[in-house]
Structure formats: C-alpha cells, structure tokens
C-alpha cells in the first residue's frame, strides 16, 4: 500500500535528455507523485521558484548550467534552501559526489536507475523533510506563543505603570508586590499552570481604580463615609473591565477579591475563609505588608517589626493564617 502523504508530493525532474525524463516519468507514474519536468538548468531554477516542489531530481551533466550550479543557486534562495535535492549522475567517483554535497545535494542516484532504490530514496527524503518542517513549524508556533505572552505582559505592566502615574503615592508598589506574590504563591503550592494568572492578577490588582474619580482617589486626607462607598467599588470596576477579556478572565481572582477578609467582613462580596480564592488570600498579605512598610505622603513607613506583629494579629480575621505563616517563613521572619 502506498503512503497517502506521498501522493500529493510534487517532484521537479530536471534533465536535458528526453529519454531520461521519459524513463523517470514511467518509473514514478504509479507512485502517486505530481511530476514537473525541466529540460535544462535555467528552466529548473525558474520552475523551482514557481512551484516550490517537495523534491528535485537534478541531473548533474547539463549544458550551460550544470547541476552543481543549479544546486548552489537554489540553496541561495531562502524559499528553496530546504527543498531536498537528489542528484542524478553517471559519475561514480567520490570527488563528484563530494562536489555535489558541497553544492547542497542531499543524496545521489546513479544511471541506469534502479526503481526500488529511486522510490525508496524519494520516499525517505520527502518524509524526513516533512518531519523537519513539522518540527520547525512547532518551534515557530512555540516561539510565537512566547513572543505573544511577552507582549501581553509588557502591555499589562504598562497599564500598571499608567495607574501608578495617576496615583503617585503607590509608585513602585505594583512591581514589588507582584514579585513577592509570585514567591509566596509558589510556597503555597499554586501550580505552575496558574502562576501566569497570578502574575497578571497581581499586576492589575488595582486596575479598577481607573474608575474612581480623582477627587476621591487623590484626596490627601481621610475619605468620608460616602467617598469610601465609591472607593470600595474598584474591585467591581476591575471585574467589569477585565471579565470580557478572555485572556485575562482567569487573572480576575486578585483584582476582584483582594479586599475580601478571612472572617467575611471584606468587600465587595463578603467572601469568607476558603471561599476567597487562594491567589487573593496570598496577595492580600503581600499587599498590606508592602503598604504598611513603605512611606506614604500622609505617614512614614511603619517598622518591619511592627508590621509583622500586625500581620500576626490579623491572621484569622483579615488574613488566612496559613498564608501569613508562609509569608513570614519565606521572608526569614517566621520566628519573629
């Protein structure tokens, strides 16, 4: 039974002798190939550019442009550089074959032809080349996927920086907490498959503040009760902004839930304990630690020792106790 993948293969046969072309045509007519013929080297080059065949059978001894020159020209063209070439030769000496290899030939077939040898070489070379093409395509797809991921992440970092430019008091906060959140997420056993979502969610944790009026977001003093009602809507704004974007839907846990509290007194939905997504529980500890231990326009930073005491006091009410312990352990403060 013939390999069905061979039946769609196009082979360019280049030989200046009509009887040789006829013999090859008859020998391969029952093998399911699409055969294209060229009578000389120049025509072979032109037709190769036109059809980009799966394989070229190329006679060595042709007038004006011999097979070696044709081979060199084809190998110099990016679109044809990977097309397999079998040289047809009546020359049996090693020097001629080395010259052919140096010109870019993949294999040789000697006149007079042996049908079994010719068909075996054609099938093997076409299959190997197709396998190489599949591998190359997969590598290209993988590379394109990586490039796309990097482009997405760069865009998200740009969004985060834009928000920090609007809210100057949090400058640098976003990238710091993102790095720390990733470390803590790994320590808490969040799978590699979900770490990308955690990373994106941490970058965009306050993206909902884009919907908060400047008069409230940038107010230098304490917010009124009415203003807090508006401020507490930013997780919902984040949900409305990100949920229609399929690529970011799995990253919503942190932007939507990082103000929920372990005892159920948080917002916007009053989620409790393990009802709060793990990524949001992880982020909440990192976020509060960073906020308390860095300077803000309205107050100086609290000391690290004071902040650790605060985290421990709030474990079991504001924070997941297991997350607090993991955070203190990975930051070297577990025994504090």
Secondary structure, 3 states (H helix, E strand, C coil): CCCHHHHHCEEEEECCCHHHHHHHHHHHHHHCCEEEEECCHHHHHHHHHHHCCCEEEEECCCCCCCHHHHHHHHHCCCCCCCCEEEEEECCCCHHHHHHHHHHCCCEEEECCCCHHHHHHHHHHHHHHHHHHHHHHHHHHHHHHHHHHHHHHHHHHHHHHHHHHHHCHHHCCHHHHHHHHHHHHHHHCCCCHHHHHHHHHHHHCCCHHHHHCCHHHHCCCCCCCHHHHHHHCCHHHHHHHHHCCCHHHHCCHHHHHHCCCCCCCCCCCCCCCHHHCCHHHHHHHHHHHHHHHCCCECCECCCCHHHHHHHHHHHECCCECHHHHHHHHHHCCCCCC
